[in-house]
Amino acid sequence: MKPLNILLIGNGGREHALAWKIKQSSICGTLYTAPGNAGTAALAQNLQLAVDDFEKLGLFCKQNDIELVVVGPELPLVKGLRDYFEGDPDLKKIPLVGPGKAGARLEGSKDFSKQFMLRHHIPTAKSKTFHTGETEQALAYINQCKAPIVLKADGLAAGKGVIITEDKEEAGREITAMLSGDKFGEAGKKVLIEEFLKGIELSVFVLTDGTHYVILPEAKDYKRIGDGDTGPNTGGMGAVSPVAFADMAFMQKVEERVIKPTIRGLRQEGIDYRGFIFIGLMNVGGNPYVIEYNVRMGDPETQVVMPRIKNDLVELLFAAATGNMKNHTIEIDQQCAVTVVMASGGYPGDFEKGKVISGLNTINDALVFHAGTKTEFNNVLTNGGRVLTITGMNKDIATARQKAYAGVARLNWEGVYFRKDIGLDLLTYQKIN
């Protein structure tokens, strides 16, 4: 197969990790990232194009003989990038990794995904949905619930649309703010109140052509800002792969009870789904329950998943996009990967940008993936809440952690913040079991 010209859409740590893996492929021709960051600039040609500027992205593809489009973030998928391409006689010929608007509702609407799970008998927590104007009914329902109470904004909220609280009064205040549009804008004008599942969380990733699929390495991410899982939710502060409790027996249950009925359900509903499915799961007493679907890879999970895949990633992506996954299998490196997110001080609240990052050229025993960065006058500057992710790899989690944190120690900027406990819980989990 001749090398392909590839357009990768997105600008976060996920996209840098994807670009890093794509670039290793024997069939990667010219790689472009739109808009990319300071990290992708070393691997690809960055384009000053917004992820949801469909017209300009389409024009670029036509003018530059793009032969594969890989969509990193959820926003362009939920807004219908695939549908835009399929509506154009030239663009519809270009293989694209990512579902259309119909499939993207799995992430774009928590209510749709919950109803989908119920229709297809996929194990999930009980819940009830409330709309703007139903605040009184929602408050009455909260009063009947057992704490902790889980509130989920229906729409996209950049990974921060879930609130878990032990306090019914706090839950009442939060849902009032959500349904009024004050908390998450449009995304929160429909809210799910969900049963709390007690267990250990993990993420499972599938790449599918709509019929056949491969299961990528699983991961566990750390959503809260503070050590010991304290403080507000973020987009994710670190990740580990593999996950100690996701043994063969558990993963078999995931495949039979979750993955197969999900892909079968999409087909039955006439949704041609080509791309990644990210399944957020809770292991409750050895049984998997689905917390949420995402329609792309996770961030920062991609930064531990990609280094563990031995396959040529472009071959897999092209097979998914063209409906040819039938004979593909996945090869996984048995090493452990631990990634630590380095963030701007103040994140996930207000933070400053434009701080000079030092130490980037001193890392040789860990992988550095850029998230919120930009280059200016030969300096790499902070340009987001989550700035860098540092991934260490080794045959055991303890040493992989050490490598990641040794890398973190070499990097610095004014106000830098990171969690110090990524992967610690899995060390103790392994010892107990």
Secondary structure, DSSP 8 states (H G I E B T S, - for coil): ---EEEEEEE-SHHHHHHHHHHHT-TTEEEEEEEE--TTGGGTSEE----TT-HHHHHHHHHHTT--EEEE-SHHHHHHTHHHHHHTSTTGGGS-EES--HHHHHHHH-HHHHHHHHHHTT--B--EEEEETT-HHHHHHHHHHS-SSEEEEESS--TT--EEEES-HHHHHHHHHHHHTTTTTGGGGSEEEEE----SEEEEEEEEESSS-EEE---BEE--EEETTTEEEE-S-SEEEES-TT--HHHHHHHIIIIIHHHHHHHHHTT----EEEEEEEEEETTEEEEEEEESS--TTTHHHHGGGB-S-HHHHHHHHHHT--TT----B--SEEEEEEEE-TTTTS------B-B-GGG--SSEEEESSEEEETTEEEE-SSEEEEEEEEESSHHHHHHHHHHHHHT-B-TT-B--S-TTHHHHHHHHH-
